[in-house]
Amino acid sequence: MSGVCSIFSQVLGVFSRAEFEQAVCQHRAEHHARGFSSWSQMVAMLFCHLGRAQSLREICGGLAACEGKLRHLGVDHSPKRSTLAYANEHRPWQLYQTVFKQLLEKCQREVRGGKKFRFKNKLLSLDGSVIDLSATMYDWAKFRRTKGGVKLHLLLDHDGYLPQYAVIEPASKAEIQVARKLVLEPGTILVFDRGYTDYKWFASLTAQGVYFVTRQRWNSYRKVVKELPVPEKGNILADQMVMLGHRSYRTGVAVRRVVVRDPETGKQFEFLTNQMDFAPSTIAKIYRDRWQIETFFKALKQSLRVKTFVGTSANALKTQIWTALIAMLILKYLKLKSTFDWSLSNLVALLRQQLFVYRDLWTWLDCPFEPPPALTGIHDQLRLAL
């Protein structure tokens, strides 16, 4: 007979229990806890995301229905709704931020090859996405008169398209306020959209040795300092050195402006960068790859539980979002370890159906549509009984 435990148990095996317990002690997450461990809380919240549970009732009921299989998960029994709700509301969400960082390091070690660009610089994308909330249920997260919301700010590493950094802030907080707090290594290339336009921040990035690529606002003022040569034929319309700002203010740094025409639509796109060595076509390709962070947000919201929540307090909401990011890292890790060409949507959909199936996870990941090996050494009557 098969000697493996459930696929959900094998998925949880990507975590180091020793490191997890260290994080629990670091944040004193189980201070005054009685019977319900932080590990059980994380298992329940990961089941919420990977099992697509809609409510506390479905989380607890779904685990209770698999009571005999929970010991393989390191859980003695399914939680009560009130117990899980209390833990989400009171246990520090910072615990799961630390667990996220632990798992991120493990994922980064699995990233190998497949770079789209020849340069060796680290390429990162920065963006934020609003998560809408009810203004009456989440009165602490008021955004507009009739709605509330929080904003998930994310830094995406293009090596493996892994989320390197995340922060959850009120939706009313400007994106540039979060961006100014970032500390990046010299030589990093940061890509962001026009919502982060701040000329003083541009100058600060240049002083730190950090390169940036962004779009130019249509109403921005610029003064051309120098025209750089461009091919006579092609889609590069202009390559200039410019100064940005109002007539009474300058950035104090020379910024490169690249104008490119899209060969498919004929539209013109204006890019700003402080990277002087790359070809204009490379600057355009770098910004085009920024779309991957939009794809990440779309996958996060469609595949995991970050649009409806099982708690209304700020702590419960952040706990659910951080466990969603952990679940996303799990999916990324499984994709990196698999030889099958998974799409993220197919992986999460099929994994949801297989969570409590007793089958080798890594064999299933490589050959998901092949039947499991036949049982051997069992009496025919026992085989019929199975």
Legacy VTK file of the C-alpha trace (Angstrom):
# vtk DataFile Version 3.0
C-alpha trace
ASCII
DATASET POLYDATA
POINTS 386 float
0.000 0.000 0.000
1.069 3.625 -0.422
3.366 4.904 2.288
2.761 8.612 1.678
0.577 11.010 3.604
-1.858 13.521 2.130
-0.736 16.051 -0.454
-1.658 18.876 1.950
0.698 17.391 4.532
3.498 17.203 1.956
2.842 20.809 0.931
3.242 21.866 4.564
6.544 20.002 4.523
8.120 22.922 2.660
8.137 24.785 5.986
10.808 24.232 8.582
8.922 23.590 11.827
12.030 24.607 13.804
12.174 27.997 12.050
8.423 28.412 12.461
8.643 27.810 16.213
11.527 30.293 16.408
9.261 32.890 14.770
6.485 32.046 17.246
8.864 32.649 20.162
10.217 35.829 18.553
6.745 37.385 18.318
5.394 35.758 21.501
2.458 34.604 19.400
1.347 31.952 21.883
1.525 34.126 24.966
-1.486 33.135 27.104
-2.510 30.628 24.401
-4.473 27.624 25.615
-4.600 24.553 23.426
-4.700 26.183 19.981
-1.203 26.524 18.520
0.012 29.034 15.948
0.836 26.123 13.643
-2.811 25.019 13.766
-3.853 28.580 12.969
-1.576 28.689 9.924
-2.811 25.293 8.715
-6.406 26.540 9.002
-5.659 29.754 7.081
-3.735 27.925 4.353
-6.728 25.594 4.022
-8.846 28.736 3.658
-6.751 29.817 0.659
-5.824 26.523 -0.995
-9.190 24.887 -0.237
-11.138 28.010 -1.251
-13.129 28.098 1.995
-15.545 31.018 2.057
-16.020 31.489 5.805
-14.907 30.403 9.255
-17.689 27.808 9.180
-16.298 26.279 5.968
-12.713 26.308 7.260
-13.566 24.546 10.503
-16.146 22.250 8.900
-13.805 21.268 6.082
-11.028 20.365 8.504
-13.475 18.556 10.796
-14.619 16.410 7.840
-11.009 15.264 7.436
-10.449 14.706 11.158
-8.639 11.399 10.658
-6.098 12.982 8.309
-5.161 15.986 10.427
-2.426 14.293 12.428
-0.266 14.178 9.309
-0.575 17.987 9.276
0.701 18.326 12.836
-2.805 19.211 14.057
-4.606 17.181 16.730
-8.140 18.331 15.963
-10.053 20.879 13.923
-10.517 24.311 15.547
-13.787 25.804 16.700
-15.006 28.891 14.853
-14.741 31.099 17.908
-11.212 29.842 18.634
-9.958 30.564 15.101
-11.706 33.954 15.023
-10.120 34.944 18.344
-6.658 33.836 17.171
-6.937 35.822 13.929
-8.012 38.898 15.838
-5.406 38.815 18.608
-2.317 36.873 17.519
0.247 39.191 15.893
0.119 39.212 12.096
3.868 39.958 12.159
4.402 36.231 12.780
3.257 35.456 9.237
5.360 38.258 7.820
8.391 36.494 9.329
7.242 33.095 7.991
6.817 34.729 4.570
10.459 35.869 4.643
11.614 32.389 5.683
9.788 30.762 2.774
10.946 33.467 0.344
14.586 32.568 1.020
13.800 28.934 0.233
12.086 29.897 -3.044
14.958 32.146 -4.091
17.369 29.226 -3.776
15.281 27.308 -6.333
15.322 30.064 -8.975
17.735 29.166 -11.732
18.299 30.473 -15.246
15.640 31.784 -17.587
16.599 35.477 -17.442
14.963 37.590 -20.128
17.700 40.220 -20.181
21.444 40.013 -20.652
22.325 42.521 -17.956
23.185 41.207 -14.487
21.409 43.958 -12.544
18.609 42.959 -10.199
15.271 43.929 -11.807
12.355 44.812 -9.506
8.840 46.133 -10.124
6.979 48.305 -7.633
3.207 48.761 -7.537
0.205 48.846 -5.236
-3.270 47.334 -5.510
-6.385 48.411 -3.616
-8.442 45.742 -1.838
-11.989 47.042 -1.471
-13.767 46.689 1.872
-17.177 47.544 3.266
-17.092 50.957 4.937
-19.610 49.851 7.570
-17.903 46.571 8.522
-14.355 47.926 8.288
-14.815 51.416 9.711
-11.096 51.558 10.597
-10.202 51.413 6.871
-12.270 54.297 5.475
-11.224 55.182 1.948
-14.065 57.127 0.384
-17.458 58.214 1.640
-19.209 54.958 0.770
-16.382 52.432 0.742
-13.317 51.340 2.641
-10.131 49.691 1.544
-6.510 48.810 2.154
-3.673 48.883 -0.320
-1.156 46.089 -0.778
2.196 47.544 -1.850
4.421 44.956 -3.480
7.983 44.713 -4.762
8.271 41.918 -7.340
11.607 40.286 -8.142
11.766 39.387 -11.839
14.026 36.409 -11.061
11.251 33.853 -10.698
8.660 36.644 -10.313
8.653 36.287 -6.543
7.252 38.944 -4.180
10.343 40.282 -2.413
8.674 42.853 -0.162
5.106 43.664 0.825
3.415 46.181 3.084
-0.283 46.729 3.845
-1.381 50.335 4.337
-4.680 52.249 4.323
-5.883 52.783 0.767
-5.854 56.549 1.312
-2.083 56.586 1.835
-0.196 57.755 -1.260
1.997 55.150 -2.966
5.009 57.468 -3.059
5.062 57.617 0.751
5.750 53.870 0.836
8.248 54.090 -2.031
10.389 56.669 -0.249
11.019 54.198 2.602
12.490 51.518 0.334
16.162 50.684 0.762
17.598 49.098 -2.378
21.040 47.829 -3.295
23.126 49.963 -5.681
22.817 48.729 -9.252
19.183 47.622 -8.840
16.785 48.544 -11.643
13.386 49.622 -10.287
10.361 49.788 -12.607
7.173 51.625 -11.647
4.269 53.458 -13.260
3.426 57.166 -13.368
1.718 57.043 -9.960
5.178 57.190 -8.343
6.334 60.349 -10.117
8.341 62.418 -7.647
11.359 64.314 -8.950
13.056 64.525 -5.565
12.691 60.773 -5.176
14.197 60.317 -8.654
17.208 62.335 -7.507
17.433 60.278 -4.308
17.438 56.991 -6.265
20.204 58.311 -8.510
22.264 59.336 -5.475
21.876 55.796 -4.065
23.097 54.246 -7.314
19.662 52.774 -8.069
18.378 52.872 -11.644
14.715 53.461 -12.460
12.455 53.131 -15.511
9.035 54.760 -15.578
6.524 56.455 -17.880
6.432 60.206 -18.357
3.278 62.087 -17.390
1.555 63.848 -20.235
1.535 67.241 -18.483
5.097 67.183 -17.127
7.514 70.003 -17.929
10.891 69.152 -19.408
13.832 70.956 -20.905
15.910 69.126 -23.514
19.600 69.321 -22.670
21.038 67.015 -25.309
19.810 64.988 -28.266
21.239 61.468 -28.495
21.552 59.635 -31.832
18.737 57.277 -32.848
18.432 54.901 -35.836
16.965 56.497 -38.949
14.567 53.601 -39.434
12.856 51.806 -36.617
10.519 52.394 -33.692
12.835 54.622 -31.614
11.574 58.166 -32.190
13.711 60.097 -29.684
16.530 59.616 -27.177
17.249 62.747 -25.134
18.836 64.075 -21.971
16.309 66.290 -20.202
15.746 68.209 -16.986
12.380 67.732 -15.292
10.180 69.954 -13.191
8.594 73.388 -13.212
10.528 76.418 -14.462
11.405 77.353 -10.899
12.565 73.835 -9.924
14.908 71.215 -11.346
15.693 67.701 -10.200
19.408 68.396 -10.178
20.036 65.156 -12.125
20.145 64.463 -15.818
17.281 62.166 -16.827
17.066 60.236 -20.057
13.864 60.415 -22.095
13.160 57.658 -24.612
10.224 57.795 -27.032
9.210 54.472 -28.607
6.458 53.631 -31.082
4.588 50.360 -30.614
4.850 48.546 -33.986
1.496 46.797 -33.442
-0.720 49.710 -32.428
1.322 52.693 -33.605
1.018 54.376 -30.173
3.919 56.372 -28.764
5.277 55.719 -25.287
7.569 58.084 -23.410
9.915 56.579 -20.821
12.131 58.240 -18.236
15.238 56.591 -16.831
18.592 57.402 -15.257
20.197 54.377 -16.962
22.428 55.830 -19.675
24.075 52.687 -21.067
21.184 50.486 -22.167
19.776 50.667 -25.678
16.413 52.462 -26.019
14.778 49.179 -27.062
15.999 47.553 -23.837
14.451 50.370 -21.783
11.121 49.720 -23.514
11.352 45.952 -22.903
12.153 46.506 -19.223
9.018 48.581 -18.759
6.935 46.076 -20.717
8.015 43.340 -18.303
6.504 45.439 -15.487
3.195 43.886 -16.533
4.211 40.809 -14.534
3.369 42.574 -11.274
-0.138 43.285 -12.597
-0.412 39.582 -13.447
0.696 38.720 -9.900
-2.011 40.899 -8.330
-4.627 39.392 -10.650
-3.591 35.827 -9.747
-3.538 36.668 -6.033
-7.068 38.045 -6.082
-8.562 35.390 -8.367
-6.915 32.272 -6.914
-6.720 33.029 -3.180
-8.982 34.568 -0.522
-8.050 38.258 -0.521
-11.320 39.796 -1.731
-13.558 38.487 1.052
-12.378 38.082 4.627
-13.204 35.861 7.594
-12.549 38.617 10.157
-13.253 42.338 10.382
-10.424 43.603 12.610
-7.210 45.046 11.173
-5.170 42.210 12.683
-7.422 39.508 11.205
-7.339 41.133 7.782
-3.538 41.433 7.744
-3.222 37.842 8.967
-5.357 36.664 6.048
-3.417 38.719 3.484
-0.016 37.569 4.767
-1.131 33.919 4.764
-2.360 34.477 1.184
1.120 35.701 0.238
2.577 32.613 1.935
0.181 30.430 -0.085
1.307 32.210 -3.243
4.944 31.469 -2.389
4.001 27.810 -1.884
2.492 27.725 -5.382
5.571 29.433 -6.820
7.815 26.933 -5.022
5.859 23.977 -6.403
6.122 25.415 -9.909
9.884 25.874 -9.527
10.307 22.268 -8.345
8.079 20.748 -11.030
9.099 19.728 -14.549
5.505 20.097 -15.791
4.602 23.398 -17.457
2.002 24.551 -14.928
0.027 27.721 -15.173
-0.691 29.191 -11.749
-4.468 28.999 -12.222
-4.368 25.310 -13.218
-2.024 24.442 -10.366
-4.183 26.011 -7.665
-7.380 24.536 -9.163
-6.064 20.968 -9.351
-4.239 21.217 -6.026
-7.527 22.206 -4.387
-9.074 18.926 -5.568
-6.111 16.837 -4.368
-5.418 18.334 -0.935
-6.385 15.269 1.105
-5.506 12.624 -1.472
-2.808 10.151 -0.400
-0.329 10.406 -3.263
3.283 11.443 -3.722
3.218 15.214 -4.257
6.352 15.498 -6.379
5.367 12.646 -8.702
1.929 14.210 -9.131
3.443 17.629 -9.880
5.561 16.212 -12.703
2.825 13.947 -14.128
-0.529 15.336 -12.932
-2.705 13.518 -15.487
-1.219 10.050 -15.134
-2.977 7.556 -12.828
-1.236 6.614 -9.583
0.721 3.336 -9.570
-1.386 0.240 -9.012
-1.400 -1.302 -5.557
0.603 -4.532 -5.330
0.778 -7.360 -2.858
-2.865 -7.144 -1.772
-5.316 -10.016 -1.767
-7.899 -9.843 -4.554
-10.786 -9.563 -2.098
-9.034 -6.702 -0.322
-8.450 -5.017 -3.677
-12.189 -5.256 -4.414
-12.970 -3.842 -0.983
-10.744 -0.804 -1.696
LINES 1 387
386 0 1 2 3 4 5 6 7 8 9 10 11 12 13 14 15 16 17 18 19 20 21 22 23 24 25 26 27 28 29 30 31 32 33 34 35 36 37 38 39 40 41 42 43 44 45 46 47 48 49 50 51 52 53 54 55 56 57 58 59 60 61 62 63 64 65 66 67 68 69 70 71 72 73 74 75 76 77 78 79 80 81 82 83 84 85 86 87 88 89 90 91 92 93 94 95 96 97 98 99 100 101 102 103 104 105 106 107 108 109 110 111 112 113 114 115 116 117 118 119 120 121 122 123 124 125 126 127 128 129 130 131 132 133 134 135 136 137 138 139 140 141 142 143 144 145 146 147 148 149 150 151 152 153 154 155 156 157 158 159 160 161 162 163 164 165 166 167 168 169 170 171 172 173 174 175 176 177 178 179 180 181 182 183 184 185 186 187 188 189 190 191 192 193 194 195 196 197 198 199 200 201 202 203 204 205 206 207 208 209 210 211 212 213 214 215 216 217 218 219 220 221 222 223 224 225 226 227 228 229 230 231 232 233 234 235 236 237 238 239 240 241 242 243 244 245 246 247 248 249 250 251 252 253 254 255 256 257 258 259 260 261 262 263 264 265 266 267 268 269 270 271 272 273 274 275 276 277 278 279 280 281 282 283 284 285 286 287 288 289 290 291 292 293 294 295 296 297 298 299 300 301 302 303 304 305 306 307 308 309 310 311 312 313 314 315 316 317 318 319 320 321 322 323 324 325 326 327 328 329 330 331 332 333 334 335 336 337 338 339 340 341 342 343 344 345 346 347 348 349 350 351 352 353 354 355 356 357 358 359 360 361 362 363 364 365 366 367 368 369 370 371 372 373 374 375 376 377 378 379 380 381 382 383 384 385
